[in-house]
């Protein structure tokens, strides 16, 4: 197996732990990758993001299958397609519960809070089976024009030039989803919704 650069491990582990602490992934859910040239480093299939080991980072190619694909995340096909179709160099995939809940009711999540709306504008909700070619194509296509995309009943993919930014997008999506859920609950209690002026 190719030797994984120490700085790659430290960077992925740092944000993997952040996702776990926020409750955005379950024990062995979610995945993270970083790209450099024609190489990407991605978390191992069924690895624990809350306790990521050095051997849990797998090196594969961006433009072709690798003998190590079988060890890598089942979503490797999705990460690969995103890298091939966008200029991004880092991808985060997690299962933030509030956002996943909204995917059962929305085809597009539009943030109500000004911060998330200013950055994200919208989060498309798409269909696709985890680790499938269809999902890979759908996610990559949406990430050409959006920073985040939600998959119905599954989770969220975010992508950026840097891993910390992709992580920020993930946090922003889930925070916005919580605000939507809280707002809908207050409306159901009979409180009057005051629509904000255009941001």
Secondary structure, DSSP 8 states (H G I E B T S, - for coil): -----HHHHHHHHHHHHHHHHTT-S-TT--EEEEEETTEEEEEBTT--GGG--GGGEEEEESSS--TTTTTB-TTHHHHHHHHHHS---EEEEE--HHHHHHTTT-SEE---SHHHHHHHS-EEEE---TT-HHHHHHHHHHTTT-SEEEETTTEEEEEESSHHHHHHHHHHHHHHHHHHHHHHHHHHTT---------
